[in-house]
Amino acid sequence: MIVDVDVIETMISRRPRYSWTTRLLAIGCCCLLSLARAQTASDATSASSSDPVGEVVTAADVSDEYDRPEDGSSFIDQYEQGVQAYLSNEWEDCVYFLERALEGYRTYYESVANCRMECEYAARDVKHRGDFLHGSNIDNLQHYELILRRTLCLSKCARKYAIYRYLPFSEDFDGHYMDIFQELKIYPYLYACYVKSNRVTLAASAAYTYLVKHPEDAAMKRNFEEAIDLPGIDRDEIHDLEEKKFVDLLIGGIVDEQDGNWERAIERLEGSIKQYIFDENQCRAFCEGEFDHGFLPDFITAIGNHFTNALYCKRNCTSNMGMVRGKYYENLFPRHYQHLQKAYYHVKKYEESYRAGMSYLLFHVDDLDMPEALKTIEAEAKGGVTAVFFKPRREAVEYNERMQYEEKLARFAKQEFDLLEDGDGSDESDFDRMDDDEVIEDDVLLPAAQQEEDRAESEEGE
């Protein structure tokens, strides 16, 4: 039975059964807690011998070396070979090359993102120590010194991981192949090849993975429904092959909380916070890639244009993190603190519980239930309440501040440059109706002269 985290407190006394029916498996119906129930039995048997939190990945954990493809091919080459094998009905070769292509892309993604994260941390450390080449920040030169230091760091890191062997950029100037991997368009091919090679459980997982990203794809829904009825299918093993690493920790923590396993819930939820931040920061770092301006901008315009493109990409990372097993959860990150507040309270760690509640309220200032929970803590803690209780957790403050600032920057860019382009004093209310995920068109930041030239050419064409 599907259970939603929003009503988890009302379900504590009930243990839902895990049911795989065709209608239930329709992607639009999946909820955050529901699919975790299947794993609770195996988790319970292995709890005494395994770490409940699991390994939280950090940039420092990245291996110094990655396996180089034996034939020197990139993941683009492997994708093309896989598609050709599909067209030739060579199903085993299709699976082989497409799986290698996915592995190569993941390696490239992680290598690039981790390099950018490591170099950002290194530059931040220089700033923290004040270890600049010159003591005073004349003409804001220290800002550009940090950019130069990050550039040097990135060049060294790219060589260290041999990043560029994975993607010959000359093959992908228009971003065609990157879009294929980022939008998971490889999975329809992989689904078909898994079916033809009798890997039915993997075929269902491939279809499910694609549907998590594209829930309205009717053809793939039909494929998925057909796949789960194939002989030999193991429905308990169907999963999202591209699922973020924090998801198991978060779902496991919520399940433990529901079952009253408070200490284990705390470990999992704390681990999920760390992994969530890392997973999102990887996505954000990957946004800082190349950008085709479409014209030759001057120095400042180039910076502004590229920054705005990266900004909108990073904001989409936050949205994408909320898509979990086919259902979208807005503001998924603060949910950690909602559940942690309850778990810490039940083990009588009142300071941790109170601070988790304060962290949750950063994101939900109008919430009515959390203040009541905090009043209960104040009453039970009595004279033990100190000023520290009222401090939200540091990572929550930083996350919230960044989110708010980026939202203001995005609104500013959209409003001001739309006004500049239209020249008609558009009402701000028009902007308020804009979808938050809407991306600025490539030409919004074009200089006025270039915009006029483009309009003139357009009119001549008509």
PyMOL commands that set and color helices and strands:
alter all, ss='L'
color gray80, all
select helices_A, chain A and resi 5-11+27-29+34-46+59-61+75-87+91-129+138-160+163-165+169-171+176-182+187-196+200-213+218-227+235-237+246-258+262-286+299-320+332-346+350-363+369-384+387-390+394-422+428-432+448-461
alter helices_A, ss='H'
color red, helices_A
select strands_A, chain A and resi 323-324+327-328
alter strands_A, ss='S'
color yellow, strands_A
deselect
rebuild
show_as cartoon
